Amino acid sequence: MSKLLIPALASIILVYIAPTARPGGFAVKSNLLYDAGLSVNLGVEAGVAQRWSIDVSGNFNNWRIGDRQWRHWLVQPEARYWFCERFTGHFAGVHLIGGEFNFAPINDKRYQGRGAGAGIAYGYTWMLNRRWSLEAEIGAGWIYTRYDAFPCATCGTKLEHDRVYNYVGPTKAAINLIYVF
């Protein structure tokens, strides 16, 4: 219930504020891929120059099904260069990524740790009307993680302590529904 309350309140506020705002300088967004995975997420983007914008997105997940869990928080700031006009068409971005995780996948181990990294991205934004847009973005990069491993989802005995893992691959995937102020 609480996962639905915040997006619902934000939507109601947007409906009342939107008619008085000038389009093109600020946007809020939700990643539909994260929504499908039941992760609470919100992104904001602000224009800083004619072809430049700063995008900051974050998400949080805190669900548990039996012994399985997927808990994390993640923040991903990005500087974007728009090839034509800001908030529409092709763009390229450079992003940072940071967060913490605690998950127990299908095997019997639980992993708890943190990570930080950087990457590059490409995307395209389609204007649906004056205020609404749809955006697709994909990014790749590197993430450095440190984690502890536990033998089961609820156990406190550590199997591995302060392990390091360097990940290289996709770091961003988004299909964003955007409201432009």
Disulfide bonds with the S-S distance in Angstrom:
Cys152-Cys155 1.76
